[in-house]
Structures are given as structure tokens and as C-alpha cells.
Amino acid sequence: MPRIDVGKGESLEKALRKFKMKLRREGILDEVKKREFYEKPSQRRRKDKEAAVRRERKRQRDAE
């Protein structure tokens, strides 16, 4: 579980913002969203393949 240090006199809103940023940086929110619904293995493979194609196109575009 991510942990943040709250300074003396620090507002709750600021501490909550720091906590959310830490969750995002550690990839916990992405993992929760990924596990929200069951994804068939064939769907996962298709999604991974499409992501690989997008990465390759971007790499080629950036190389030019």
C-alpha cells in the first residue's frame, strides 16, 4: 500500500492529491482498471498486438 507523509498544517486536499499521484506513478490505478472486467486471452493478445503495432509506427515516425 502506498504511503505518503503529510506535513504539519498540510491540507487534506493536498495530501489526497499527493496520494493519487503516487498511485498513478506506481501503476496501481492502471492495474485496478485492467482487472475490473474479465478479458479473454484472445482479446488480451489482440490488444497487446495492436499496442505493439502502434509502438512500432511511433518509433518509425520518430526515427524519420
C-alpha positions in Angstrom: 0.0 0.0 0.0 1.5 3.4 -1.0 2.2 5.7 1.8 2.7 9.5 1.9 3.9 11.8 4.6 1.6 14.6 5.5 3.3 17.7 6.7 2.0 19.6 9.7 -0.6 22.1 8.6 -0.9 20.5 5.2 -4.5 20.5 3.8 -6.4 17.3 3.3 -6.9 18.1 -0.4 -3.1 18.5 -1.0 -2.4 15.2 0.8 -5.1 13.4 -1.3 -3.6 14.8 -4.5 -0.2 13.5 -3.4 -1.7 10.1 -2.7 -3.4 9.9 -6.1 -0.2 10.9 -7.9 1.7 8.2 -6.1 -0.9 5.6 -7.1 -0.7 6.8 -10.7 3.1 6.7 -10.7 3.2 3.1 -9.2 0.6 1.9 -11.8 -1.9 0.8 -9.3 -4.8 2.7 -10.9 -4.0 1.1 -14.3 -3.9 -2.3 -12.7 -7.3 -1.8 -11.0 -8.8 -0.7 -14.3 -7.3 -3.6 -16.1 -8.7 -6.1 -13.6 -12.2 -4.5 -13.4 -13.6 -6.8 -16.0 -12.6 -10.3 -17.2 -10.7 -10.1 -20.5 -10.5 -13.3 -22.6 -7.0 -14.4 -23.5 -7.7 -13.8 -27.2 -8.8 -10.3 -26.5 -5.7 -9.6 -24.5 -3.5 -10.9 -27.3 -5.3 -8.8 -29.8 -4.9 -5.7 -27.6 -1.2 -6.4 -27.0 -0.6 -6.9 -30.7 -2.4 -3.6 -31.6 -0.3 -1.8 -28.9 2.9 -3.3 -30.4 1.9 -2.1 -33.9 1.2 1.4 -32.5 4.6 1.5 -30.7 6.4 0.4 -33.9 4.6 3.0 -36.0 5.5 5.7 -33.5 9.1 4.5 -33.4 9.4 4.7 -37.2 7.7 8.1 -37.3 10.1 9.4 -34.7 13.1 8.0 -36.5 12.3 9.9 -39.7 
